[in-house]
Amino acid sequence: MVTVNELRAQAAIEREAIGNVGVQQNLSPRRQKPKPMAQEAYYGILGEIVETIGPHTEASPEALLVDALAQTGNQIGRGPHSYASGARHGTNEFFVLVGPTGSGGRKGSSHGNTRRLMQAVDPEWATLRIQGGLSSGEGIVHHVRDAVERDGKVTDEGVQDKRLLCYEPELAQVLMVMQRHGSTLSTQLRQSWDSGDLNIMTKNSATRAGNAHISMLAHITPDELKLLLPDVQAANGWGNRYLWTWVQRSKWLPEGGGLPSYGPLVPRLHRVLEQAGQCHLYKRNPD
């Protein structure tokens, strides 16, 4: 068993190595200007979503794409999947958008218009299956819990729709909760990404959730991330389950930018999601 002190020591070694690379390049990692996302990333209908919303928001194209990927990946559900080293991988992704707040990055501004589009495509999902305010591992399990039967009677019908997108515009709050003594939030989030089979073991009653499809979309500033991400979480695989994306303001829109017209995107996206949601094993082609 690896101890907490060993995890912290390993994290310190890795951070020192990163720092040494920065010295050799005569630039600290934080001061390096991130490269824009390659145009190949804006593929298909998600690229069209970014192109449609882009003129109406100060959010970066990268933020819009990641936001749309998180939402569509959760809407699709557990149907499409692949395997790596025997582990199942679905379309439930964990994303964190990292950027300056206030005038610099417009942190969180990418979500409004993409959510309006998803509301038009699937209003029930957008209303009921996007939840925020992560405060405990028990809370995650509750929102995707299985039915409970006792003495031949159903005492809790559970949740039929096992899709759940955890939207956290302030990931700093979640990181602070995870540091509380006895918190199971980190463990349940890792299990959500790994398998979707969750359980809370208590003395009198156990709550379980099988085949859950849980995604994460969160925002944080670089200063908060550096201050609040503990060495243990950085070294125990919690952070490795996330795709960390730098975002910043793309333009100034003093008048607000107005609302985009989605037009034919709504029925097209609805058809794409229905087709993509069918259960199948996906593989990379040679190209």
C-alpha positions, 0 to 999 in steps of 0.5 A: 500500500502506498502511503500519503507521505509517499504520494506527496513525495512523488508529487513533489519530485514531479513538480520539481522536474516540471520546474527544472524544465521551465528553467532550462527553457528560461520560461516558467510553465505559467508564462508560456503562451498556450498554443491555440487548439488545432483546427482539426479539433473543430470537426463535424457538427461540434465545429459548426456549433462553435462557429455558430456561437462564436460571434455571440460570446467572448468565450474562446473557441476551445471553451465552447468546444469543450463545453459542447463535448461535455454535454453531448458526451453525457447526452449520448449515454453508455451505448458507445464504448471502447476498452483500454487494458480491460477498462471500459471507456465511454463518452463521459468525459471529465473536463476542467477549463482553466483561465483568469477570471474577470476581464481576462478570461470570462471564466464560465461564459462558454456555458450559456449558449451551448446549454441553450442549444442542448435545451432545445435538443433535449429539454428534459436532459438539460433541465434534470440531468445537469446538476451542480453543487458537489458537496459529498460522494453520497450526493453523487450516488443519490442522483444516479441511485438504483431502486431499493426493495425491502421485504418484497416492496419497492421503498425507493424507485431510484433514478431511471436516467443514469446520465448526470453532468456535474457542472461546477463553475467554481471547482475551487469549492469542490477541491476544498470539500475534497480536503475535508476529513472523511470526505468520499467525494474524490473516491466517488468521482474517480469511480464515476470516471472508471466504471460508473458503479458506485456504492456508499456503505453505511451501517444501517443502509447501503446506497448503490448506483450501477451503470451510471454515466457521469461527466464533469465540466468545471472551471477554475483560475490558475491561482486557485488550482495551484493553491487548492489541488493537494499533492495527494490528489495530483499524485493519486490519479484524480487529476489524470482523469481530467482534460485540463484546457487553458481558456481566455477571452477571444474578443470584446463584446461590450453590447453582450453579443446577442443570441445565436440562431441555431436553426437547422442545428437543432434537428441535426444534432438530435439525429446525431445524438440518437445515432451515436447513442446506440450501443456499439464498440468503437475503434480507431481506424488506421488513419 
